[in-house]
Amino acid sequence: MAQGAEPIEAALQAVQHAADGLAQLDGLDAAWKAGAAAKLASIAALLRAAADRFFVKTKAGAPFVRRCQEEADKLDALVLQVSASPTPGAPQQLGLALDALNKAARTLDERSQMQGLAIT
């Protein structure tokens, strides 16, 4: 299992790829796309901030980092799927995937700040 910044870099690449794919999608409301782009930028900023923290480089941080990478990969795959064959429920599906990734990134950010954690 990879630890440290490598999975975060992979997640950042997936987030960037998903953002590029969302920008190219037709049939989505421009305001929705702008909101999704802003949310992805916020997620990328959280991931970049957490990348150099000590917690991320430990085994204790691995599940949180892995979760971010998994959610980013799921979102990227969903964007590719929607671009290949658009469906009426695409914005809802994409919104749920964005929310899951946002939650994973926020959890990683909170945990990696190590507030209240004592290393003995």
C-alpha positions in Angstrom: 0.0 0.0 0.0 1.4 3.4 -1.0 1.8 5.9 1.7 2.5 9.6 1.7 2.2 12.0 -1.1 2.0 9.6 -4.0 -1.7 8.7 -3.6 -2.5 12.4 -3.0 -0.8 13.2 -6.3 -2.8 10.5 -8.0 -6.0 12.0 -6.5 -5.0 15.5 -7.6 -4.5 14.2 -11.1 -7.9 12.5 -11.1 -9.5 15.7 -9.8 -7.8 17.7 -12.5 -8.9 15.2 -15.2 -12.5 15.2 -13.8 -12.5 19.1 -13.8 -11.3 19.1 -17.5 -13.9 16.5 -18.4 -16.7 18.4 -16.6 -15.8 21.6 -18.5 -16.1 19.7 -21.8 -19.5 18.1 -21.0 -22.5 19.4 -23.0 -26.0 19.5 -21.7 -25.2 20.6 -18.1 -26.3 23.9 -16.7 -23.5 26.5 -16.9 -24.1 27.6 -13.3 -23.9 24.0 -12.1 -20.6 23.5 -14.0 -19.2 26.6 -12.5 -20.2 25.5 -9.0 -18.7 22.0 -9.6 -15.5 23.6 -10.9 -15.3 25.8 -7.8 -15.8 22.7 -5.5 -13.1 20.8 -7.4 -10.7 23.7 -7.0 -11.5 23.7 -3.2 -10.9 20.0 -3.0 -7.6 20.2 -4.9 -6.5 23.0 -2.4 -7.3 20.8 0.6 -5.4 17.9 -0.9 -2.4 20.0 -1.7 -2.4 21.4 1.8 -2.5 17.9 3.4 0.2 16.5 1.1 3.2 17.6 3.2 1.7 16.9 6.6 3.3 14.3 8.9 0.0 12.4 9.4 -0.3 11.7 5.7 3.0 9.9 5.7 2.1 7.5 8.5 0.1 4.3 8.5 -2.6 6.1 10.5 -3.2 8.5 7.6 -3.2 5.8 4.9 -6.9 5.0 5.0 -7.9 8.6 4.7 -5.5 9.2 1.8 -6.7 6.0 0.1 -10.3 7.1 0.5 -9.6 10.4 -1.3 -7.9 8.6 -4.1 -10.8 6.2 -4.5 -13.4 8.9 -4.5 -11.4 11.0 -7.0 -11.0 8.0 -9.3 -14.8 7.3 -9.0 -15.6 10.8 -9.9 -13.2 10.8 -12.9 -14.7 7.5 -14.1 -18.2 8.9 -13.8 -17.3 12.0 -15.8 -15.9 9.7 -18.5 -19.1 7.6 -18.4 -21.4 10.6 -18.6 -19.4 12.1 -21.5 -19.7 8.8 -23.4 -23.4 8.4 -22.8 -25.2 11.3 -21.1 -28.2 10.4 -18.9 -30.9 12.7 -17.5 -29.8 12.0 -14.0 -26.1 12.9 -14.7 -26.0 16.1 -12.6 -27.4 14.3 -9.6 -24.9 11.4 -9.9 -22.0 13.8 -10.5 -23.2 15.9 -7.5 -23.2 12.9 -5.2 -19.7 11.9 -6.4 -18.5 15.4 -5.8 -20.0 15.5 -2.3 -18.3 12.1 -1.5 -15.0 13.4 -2.7 -15.4 16.7 -0.8 -16.2 14.8 2.4 -13.2 12.5 2.0 -10.9 15.5 1.4 -12.3 17.5 4.4 -11.9 14.4 6.6 -8.3 14.0 5.5 -7.6 17.7 6.1 -9.1 17.6 9.6 -7.3 14.4 10.6 -4.0 15.5 9.1 -4.0 18.6 11.3 -3.6 16.2 14.2 -5.6 18.3 16.6 -5.9 16.4 19.9 -3.7 13.6 18.7 -0.8 12.5 21.0 2.0 10.4 19.6 3.6 8.3 22.2 
